[in-house]
């Protein structure tokens, strides 16, 4: 922040680079609300489409422009409609640059703008899902081209599962290349079907094969909970908390398990919060982002 404030007003390139770094870091440490507030002046200026804004837009880093759209959707109360419109506006701009690059036979530029266009297409789908418009998101995914088949089928399968269309999810899953990603999707499909006994076996196998992947253990504990094995579910979640940096979903799930298995849930959750408060932050998080609030522990 000091570097940003001390930058020369005429050094736009440095200012925008530092601004992107600050806003991205705020998102990483789970403070997108602050980032969204700080992004408002620049976002509103660029959206005015005045001559000054048109002059500045080309020198704003592409990553910052995408982040501004994302932060705009966080701060808005319109179910993401404005963010989708902004993404479509960016896509139109990208197509224009892509057309120019093709006219000049500039292969590096063609590759760069093509990659950006594909990325925007996926971001539109994500924004539609966040807005709850799953049907439109599914139709949109079907229009995308140039996306790696496994990535596209993975997104289609997850979207179909969320929408409850398990037949379509199975079709997309069948097109994926065998591997860890497909196995995780298969376990998710079994969970979505309510076949928790088989899902437990699938998640247990994956968790044993990949002990460093805490999300596998968390999904295993959720299925164990549904099959009545609450003590084992609690043991797995407590083990993950001890061995890895805690994250909100993990703390929320463990706190829920405490509420289900004991009348002293508040005491257990308080003890959990004290344990994490006394533990030294992991090296990867020394710059921040490990802080937790009472809401993370359901307190």
C-alpha positions as CSV (number, residue, x, y, z in Angstrom):
1,X,0.0,0.0,0.0
2,X,2.9,2.3,0.8
3,X,4.5,1.7,-2.6
4,X,1.1,2.4,-4.3
5,X,0.6,5.7,-2.5
6,X,4.1,6.8,-3.1
7,X,4.1,6.1,-6.8
8,X,4.4,9.0,-9.2
9,X,0.9,10.1,-10.6
10,X,2.3,9.8,-14.1
11,X,3.6,6.2,-13.7
12,X,0.3,4.6,-14.7
13,X,1.9,1.2,-15.4
14,X,3.3,0.9,-12.0
15,X,0.2,2.1,-10.3
16,X,-2.1,-0.3,-12.0
17,X,0.3,-3.2,-11.4
18,X,0.4,-2.4,-7.6
19,X,-3.3,-1.9,-7.5
20,X,-3.9,-5.3,-9.0
21,X,-1.5,-6.9,-6.5
22,X,-3.3,-5.2,-3.6
23,X,-6.8,-6.2,-4.7
24,X,-5.8,-9.7,-5.5
25,X,-4.2,-10.1,-2.1
26,X,-7.3,-8.8,-0.4
27,X,-9.3,-11.5,-2.2
28,X,-6.8,-14.2,-1.3
29,X,-7.0,-13.3,2.4
30,X,-10.8,-13.6,2.3
31,X,-11.5,-9.8,2.3
32,X,-13.1,-9.4,-1.1
33,X,-15.5,-6.8,0.5
34,X,-12.6,-4.4,1.1
35,X,-11.3,-5.1,-2.4
36,X,-14.7,-4.4,-3.9
37,X,-15.0,-1.1,-2.1
38,X,-11.5,0.0,-3.2
39,X,-12.2,-1.0,-6.8
40,X,-15.3,1.1,-7.1
41,X,-13.7,4.4,-8.3
42,X,-11.7,2.8,-11.1
43,X,-14.6,0.6,-12.1
44,X,-17.0,3.5,-12.3
45,X,-14.5,5.6,-14.2
46,X,-13.9,2.9,-16.8
47,X,-17.6,2.2,-17.2
48,X,-18.4,5.8,-18.1
49,X,-16.9,5.2,-21.5
50,X,-15.8,8.8,-21.8
51,X,-12.8,9.8,-24.0
52,X,-10.5,9.8,-20.9
53,X,-11.7,6.3,-20.0
54,X,-11.1,5.1,-23.5
55,X,-7.6,6.4,-23.4
56,X,-6.8,4.7,-20.1
57,X,-8.5,1.3,-20.8
58,X,-5.7,0.1,-23.1
59,X,-3.0,0.5,-20.4
60,X,-5.0,-1.2,-17.7
61,X,-3.5,-4.7,-17.3
62,X,-5.9,-7.4,-18.6
63,X,-5.7,-9.3,-15.3
64,X,-6.8,-6.1,-13.4
65,X,-9.8,-5.6,-15.8
66,X,-11.0,-9.1,-15.2
67,X,-10.6,-8.7,-11.4
68,X,-12.5,-5.5,-11.5
69,X,-15.4,-7.3,-13.2
70,X,-15.2,-10.0,-10.5
71,X,-15.2,-7.5,-7.7
72,X,-18.1,-5.7,-9.3
73,X,-20.2,-8.8,-9.1
74,X,-19.3,-9.2,-5.4
75,X,-20.4,-5.7,-4.6
76,X,-23.6,-5.7,-6.8
77,X,-27.1,-6.6,-5.7
78,X,-28.4,-7.5,-9.2
79,X,-27.7,-11.2,-9.1
80,X,-24.6,-10.8,-11.3
81,X,-26.4,-9.3,-14.3
82,X,-24.1,-6.3,-14.5
83,X,-21.0,-8.6,-14.3
84,X,-22.3,-10.7,-17.1
85,X,-22.8,-7.6,-19.2
86,X,-19.3,-6.5,-18.4
87,X,-17.9,-9.8,-19.4
88,X,-19.8,-9.7,-22.7
89,X,-18.4,-6.2,-23.3
90,X,-14.9,-7.5,-22.7
91,X,-15.6,-10.4,-25.1
92,X,-16.6,-8.0,-27.8
93,X,-13.4,-6.1,-27.3
94,X,-11.3,-9.3,-27.4
95,X,-13.0,-10.3,-30.7
96,X,-12.0,-7.0,-32.2
97,X,-8.4,-7.4,-31.2
98,X,-8.5,-11.0,-32.4
99,X,-9.8,-9.9,-35.8
100,X,-7.0,-7.3,-36.1
101,X,-4.4,-9.9,-35.1
102,X,-5.7,-12.3,-37.7
103,X,-5.6,-9.6,-40.4
104,X,-1.9,-9.0,-39.5
105,X,-1.1,-12.7,-39.2
106,X,0.3,-12.0,-35.8
107,X,0.4,-15.6,-34.4
108,X,1.4,-14.7,-30.8
109,X,-1.4,-12.1,-30.6
110,X,-3.9,-14.5,-32.1
111,X,-3.0,-17.1,-29.4
112,X,-3.2,-14.6,-26.6
113,X,-6.5,-13.1,-27.6
114,X,-8.0,-16.6,-28.4
115,X,-7.0,-17.8,-24.9
116,X,-8.6,-14.7,-23.4
117,X,-11.8,-15.2,-25.3
118,X,-12.0,-18.8,-24.1
119,X,-11.3,-17.7,-20.5
120,X,-14.1,-15.1,-20.7
121,X,-16.5,-17.8,-21.9
122,X,-15.9,-19.9,-18.9
123,X,-16.2,-16.9,-16.6
124,X,-19.6,-16.1,-18.0
125,X,-20.7,-19.7,-17.2
126,X,-19.4,-19.3,-13.6
127,X,-21.2,-16.0,-13.2
128,X,-24.5,-17.5,-14.5
129,X,-24.1,-20.4,-12.0
130,X,-23.5,-17.9,-9.1
131,X,-26.6,-16.1,-10.2
132,X,-28.6,-19.3,-10.0
133,X,-29.4,-19.5,-13.7
134,X,-28.2,-23.1,-14.2
135,X,-30.2,-23.7,-17.3
136,X,-28.7,-20.8,-19.1
137,X,-25.2,-21.7,-17.9
138,X,-25.7,-25.2,-19.3
139,X,-26.7,-23.8,-22.7
140,X,-23.8,-21.4,-22.6
141,X,-21.3,-24.2,-22.0
142,X,-22.7,-26.0,-25.1
143,X,-21.8,-23.0,-27.2
144,X,-18.1,-22.8,-26.2
145,X,-15.4,-24.0,-28.5
146,X,-11.7,-24.5,-28.1
147,X,-12.0,-25.6,-24.5
148,X,-10.0,-28.8,-23.5
149,X,-12.6,-31.6,-23.6
150,X,-11.9,-32.8,-20.0
151,X,-12.3,-29.3,-18.6
152,X,-15.5,-28.7,-20.5
153,X,-17.0,-32.1,-19.6
154,X,-16.0,-31.7,-16.0
155,X,-17.9,-28.4,-15.8
156,X,-20.9,-29.9,-17.5
157,X,-20.9,-32.9,-15.2
158,X,-20.7,-30.7,-12.1
159,X,-23.4,-28.3,-13.4
160,X,-25.7,-31.2,-14.2
161,X,-25.2,-32.7,-10.7
162,X,-26.1,-29.3,-9.2
163,X,-29.2,-29.1,-11.3
164,X,-30.2,-32.7,-10.4
165,X,-29.9,-33.9,-14.0
166,X,-27.9,-37.0,-13.1
167,X,-28.3,-38.7,-16.5
168,X,-26.6,-35.7,-18.2
169,X,-24.0,-35.8,-15.6
170,X,-23.3,-39.4,-16.3
171,X,-23.0,-38.7,-20.0
172,X,-20.5,-35.9,-19.5
173,X,-18.6,-38.1,-17.0
174,X,-18.3,-40.9,-19.5
175,X,-16.5,-38.6,-22.0
176,X,-13.7,-37.7,-19.5
177,X,-10.3,-39.2,-19.6
178,X,-9.6,-41.8,-16.9
179,X,-7.7,-40.4,-13.9
180,X,-8.1,-38.7,-10.5
181,X,-10.4,-36.0,-11.8
182,X,-12.8,-38.5,-13.3
183,X,-12.7,-40.7,-10.1
184,X,-13.6,-37.6,-8.0
185,X,-16.5,-36.8,-10.2
186,X,-17.7,-40.4,-10.0
187,X,-17.6,-40.3,-6.2
188,X,-19.5,-37.0,-6.4
189,X,-22.1,-38.5,-8.6
190,X,-22.6,-41.4,-6.2
191,X,-23.0,-38.9,-3.4
192,X,-25.5,-36.8,-5.4
193,X,-27.5,-40.0,-6.1
194,X,-27.8,-40.6,-2.4
195,X,-25.8,-43.9,-2.7
196,X,-23.8,-43.0,0.4
197,X,-22.6,-46.5,1.2
198,X,-20.8,-46.8,-2.2
199,X,-19.8,-43.1,-2.0
200,X,-18.1,-43.8,1.4
201,X,-16.0,-46.6,-0.2
202,X,-15.1,-44.4,-3.2
203,X,-14.1,-41.4,-1.1
204,X,-12.2,-43.7,1.4
205,X,-10.2,-45.2,-1.5
206,X,-9.4,-41.8,-2.9
207,X,-8.4,-40.4,0.5
208,X,-6.1,-43.3,1.1
209,X,-4.4,-42.9,-2.3
210,X,-4.1,-39.1,-1.9
211,X,-3.7,-38.4,1.8
212,X,-2.5,-34.8,1.1
213,X,-5.8,-33.8,-0.5
214,X,-7.9,-32.7,2.4
215,X,-11.0,-32.2,0.3
216,X,-11.2,-35.9,-0.2
217,X,-11.2,-36.6,3.5
218,X,-13.8,-33.9,4.0
219,X,-16.1,-35.4,1.4
220,X,-15.6,-38.8,3.1
221,X,-16.6,-37.4,6.5
222,X,-19.7,-35.9,5.0
223,X,-20.8,-39.3,3.6
224,X,-19.9,-41.0,6.8
225,X,-22.2,-38.6,8.6
226,X,-25.1,-39.5,6.3
227,X,-24.5,-43.2,7.0
228,X,-24.5,-42.7,10.7
229,X,-20.8,-43.0,11.4
230,X,-20.5,-39.6,13.1
231,X,-17.6,-40.6,15.4
232,X,-15.4,-41.5,12.5
233,X,-16.5,-38.4,10.6
234,X,-15.5,-36.2,13.5
235,X,-12.2,-38.0,13.9
236,X,-11.3,-37.5,10.2
237,X,-12.2,-33.8,10.3
238,X,-10.3,-33.2,13.5
239,X,-7.3,-34.9,11.9
240,X,-7.5,-32.6,8.9
241,X,-7.6,-29.6,11.2
242,X,-4.5,-30.8,13.1
243,X,-2.5,-31.6,10.0
244,X,-3.4,-28.8,7.5
245,X,-4.1,-25.1,7.5
246,X,-7.8,-24.7,8.4
247,X,-10.2,-23.3,5.9
248,X,-13.8,-22.0,6.4
249,X,-15.6,-25.0,4.9
250,X,-13.6,-27.4,7.1
251,X,-14.3,-25.4,10.3
252,X,-18.0,-25.1,9.5
253,X,-18.4,-28.8,8.9
254,X,-16.5,-29.8,12.1
255,X,-18.5,-27.3,14.1
256,X,-21.7,-28.8,12.6
257,X,-20.5,-32.3,13.6
258,X,-19.9,-31.0,17.2
259,X,-23.5,-29.7,17.2
260,X,-24.8,-33.1,16.2
261,X,-22.8,-35.3,18.5
262,X,-22.7,-33.5,21.8
263,X,-24.6,-31.1,24.1
264,X,-21.4,-29.3,24.8
265,X,-20.9,-28.1,21.2
266,X,-20.1,-24.5,22.2
267,X,-17.4,-25.7,24.5
268,X,-16.0,-27.9,21.7
269,X,-16.1,-25.1,19.1
270,X,-14.5,-22.7,21.6
271,X,-11.7,-25.2,22.2
272,X,-11.2,-25.5,18.4
273,X,-10.9,-21.8,18.0
274,X,-8.4,-21.6,20.8
275,X,-6.3,-24.4,19.3
276,X,-6.1,-22.6,16.0
277,X,-5.4,-19.2,17.7
278,X,-2.4,-20.7,19.6
279,X,-1.0,-22.5,16.6
280,X,1.7,-20.7,14.6
281,X,0.5,-19.8,11.1
282,X,1.8,-22.0,8.3
283,X,4.7,-20.7,6.3
284,X,2.6,-20.4,3.2
285,X,0.3,-18.0,5.0
286,X,2.8,-15.8,6.8
287,X,1.6,-12.8,4.9
288,X,-1.9,-13.2,6.2
289,X,-5.1,-15.0,5.3
290,X,-5.2,-17.4,8.3
291,X,-7.4,-15.2,10.5
292,X,-10.8,-16.6,11.3
293,X,-14.0,-15.1,12.7
294,X,-16.6,-16.5,15.1
295,X,-18.9,-17.2,12.2
296,X,-16.4,-19.7,10.8
297,X,-16.9,-21.7,14.0
298,X,-20.6,-21.1,14.1
299,X,-20.2,-19.2,17.3
